[in-house]
Amino acid sequence: TCSPKMMENEVFLSFTFYSTILILKMYAVAIITGQVRLRKKAFANPEDALRNGGLQFCREDPDVERCRRAHRNDMENIFPFLFLGAIYSLLDPSPTVARIHFLIFCVGRIVHTIAYLLQLRAPTRSLAYSLAQLPCFSMALQILLATTPYW
């Protein structure tokens, strides 16, 4: 169970919930990448290729690379969100406004991943990406405004 002090910070609890969903989504993309590697017999390491049929399977595959790009994009965007959201949670924002920030980012990243992996028609992926960036820019701006007097 959460400590009583942690339970008092509704914003941080909301941040923790959405962050955990995003981390689980990243794990899912990693698992999907591994499954696509196995199905397409496209391994990054010789020892894996040897175990699965031979060195000829130590190769790149467009579908595996798509999964890897989706995962890399997650790392480029979710890791900064984790920092920004944690600091933003300390600024005592409105719980409702904060939850909206976290929800928009989370939904945007989930839609982005679905659009990436299923190769949905443009501009679905870029719209989802842009939508998810809005709360990050908002949180970053609020953090800067709150900390500027101490600079």
N, C-alpha and C positions, 0 to 999 in steps of 0.2 A: 504494500500500500504506500501511497505518497505520504510524505511528512506533512504535518499540519501547516507548516509555513509554505510548502509548495502548493498545497491545496488552496491557499489564499490567493495565489496568483493565477486567476482565470485565463489571462492572456498567455502565460507561459504554458499552461496545460493545453490550451488550444494549439499553440505552436508545436508542442511535443507530439500531439496527436497527428497533425498534418505532416510533420517531419518524418514521423515513423512510417506513415503511409508511403511517402516518397522514397524512403530508404528501402522499403519492401518492394516498391516498383523497380528500383534499380537492381535489386537481387533478381527479380523476375526477368529483367532484360538480360542479365548475365546468364541465367539458366537457359533462356531462349537461345542465346548466342551459342552456348555449348551444345544444345540440341541440334541447331542448324549445322554446326560443325560436324557432328556425328552423322546426320542425315546426308549431308553433301560430301562427306569424307574430305574435308578441307581443314587440315591441322596446321597450327603455327609452329609446332616443334617436331623435330625428327622422331623423337622417342614416342610421341603420340601417334604419328603416322605409321611407324613400324608396328605398334601395338594394334593398329586398325587397318592393316592391309598392305603396308609398304611405304617406302620413301616417296613414291609418286604422289602420295596423298598429303605431303608436306607442301601445301600450296595455298594460294588465296582463292576466295570465291566471292562473287559479288553480293550474294545474300548474307554471307558471314560478315563481310565488310559493312553492309548496311546496318546490321545489328551492332557492330562495334562503333559505328558513327553515332547511332542513337545513344549508346551507353556513354560515349565520350561527351556528347552534348549534354547528357544528364549531369555528368561530373562538372562540366563547365558552368552549369546553371544552378544545380541543386546545392552544391557546396557553398557558393556565395549566399544563397538563400538561408542556409543554416546559420551562417554568421550573422547576416542582417536581421533575421527573425529573432535570434536569441538576444541581440543587443536591443532591438526594437521592443521586445517584451519587457525590458528593464525600464523603459521610458514611461511606463504607466499609461499606455494608450487606452482608448475606449475598447472594452472587450469585444463589442460588436464590430467596430471598425477593424480591429486587429483580425478577428475571425474572418471577415470578408477578404482581407489581404491574403491570409493563409489559404483560404478556400480557392480564391482565384488562381493563385500560383499553382496549387496542387492540381486543380482541374486542367489548367493550361498545360502543365507538364504531362499529365496522363494522356490528354488528347494529342499532344505533340508526339509522344511515343507511339500511340496507336497509328497516327498518320504516317510516321516514319516507317514502322514495321510492316504496315499493310499497303504502303505506297499509295496512300490516298491522293487524290488529285489536288494540285496546287490551286489556291494558296492555303489549304487547310493547315499544313504544318507550320508555315510562317505566321499565320494568324494566331495559332495556339502559342507559338513562341513569343510573339509580341504581347499577347494578352498576359502571359506569365511574367513578362518583364515589368509591366506596369506597377504591381505591388512592390517589386524589388526597388524600383526607382523611388517610389513613394517612401518606403522604409528608409532607404539610404538618405534621402533628403531630410526626413524627420530626425534621423540620427545626427546628421551634420548640423542642422539647426539647433538641436539640443546641446551639442558639444562645442559649437563655435565659441561661446563665451569663455571656455576653458582653454582655448588654444593659445 
